[in-house]
Amino acid sequence: PHLTLARVDRTLPADSVRALSTALAQLDPGADATAVASFAVTSFVHMQSVLKPTGAEYTVLARYALTG
């Protein structure tokens, strides 16, 4: 099992991917997580992925709204 917090669009320019990779590599584990990016999360989706020869197949198991 794993937790994916975000995915980068495959069409993102290579220089942007390199800049993001560099920034993430320089993070101090004890540092404020908002040092790289800040965004509001209003919901999340619990998904199951099954790897197949044709690629991953995703199924939504549950949707959760965050309030407060």
C-alpha positions as CSV (number, residue, x, y, z in Angstrom):
1,P,0.0,0.0,0.0
2,H,1.0,3.6,-0.5
3,L,-0.4,7.1,-0.2
4,T,-0.2,9.3,-3.2
5,L,-0.6,13.0,-2.3
6,A,-0.3,14.3,-5.7
7,R,0.5,13.5,-9.3
8,V,2.3,15.6,-11.8
9,D,0.7,16.0,-15.2
10,R,2.7,14.2,-17.8
11,T,2.5,17.3,-20.1
12,L,4.3,19.4,-17.5
13,P,7.4,21.0,-19.2
14,A,10.7,19.2,-18.4
15,D,12.2,22.3,-16.8
16,S,9.3,22.5,-14.4
17,V,9.6,18.8,-13.5
18,R,13.4,19.3,-12.8
19,A,12.6,22.4,-10.6
20,L,10.0,20.5,-8.6
21,S,12.3,17.5,-8.2
22,T,15.2,19.8,-7.0
23,A,12.9,21.6,-4.5
24,L,11.6,18.3,-3.1
25,A,15.1,16.9,-2.8
26,Q,16.2,19.9,-0.7
27,L,13.3,19.6,1.8
28,D,14.3,19.3,5.4
29,P,12.1,16.6,7.0
30,G,11.7,18.8,10.0
31,A,10.9,21.9,7.9
32,D,7.5,23.4,7.5
33,A,5.7,21.4,4.8
34,T,4.3,24.6,3.3
35,A,7.8,25.7,2.3
36,V,7.3,24.3,-1.2
37,A,3.6,24.7,-1.8
38,S,0.4,25.6,0.0
39,F,-3.1,24.7,-1.1
40,A,-6.5,24.0,0.4
41,V,-7.8,20.5,0.6
42,T,-11.6,20.2,0.7
43,S,-11.9,16.5,0.0
44,F,-10.0,13.3,-0.8
45,V,-10.8,10.1,-2.6
46,H,-9.8,6.6,-1.4
47,M,-8.9,4.6,-4.5
48,Q,-7.7,1.1,-5.4
49,S,-5.3,0.6,-8.2
50,V,-4.7,-2.8,-9.9
51,L,-1.8,-3.1,-12.2
52,K,-2.6,-4.9,-15.4
53,P,-0.5,-5.5,-18.6
54,T,-2.5,-2.7,-20.3
55,G,-1.9,-0.3,-17.4
56,A,-3.3,0.5,-14.0
57,E,-7.0,0.2,-13.4
58,Y,-8.4,2.5,-10.8
59,T,-11.6,2.1,-8.7
60,V,-13.0,4.7,-6.3
61,L,-13.6,3.0,-3.0
62,A,-14.9,6.1,-1.0
63,R,-15.0,9.9,-1.2
64,Y,-14.5,12.0,1.9
65,A,-15.4,15.7,2.3
66,L,-13.3,17.7,4.8
67,T,-15.1,20.3,6.8
68,G,-14.2,22.6,9.6
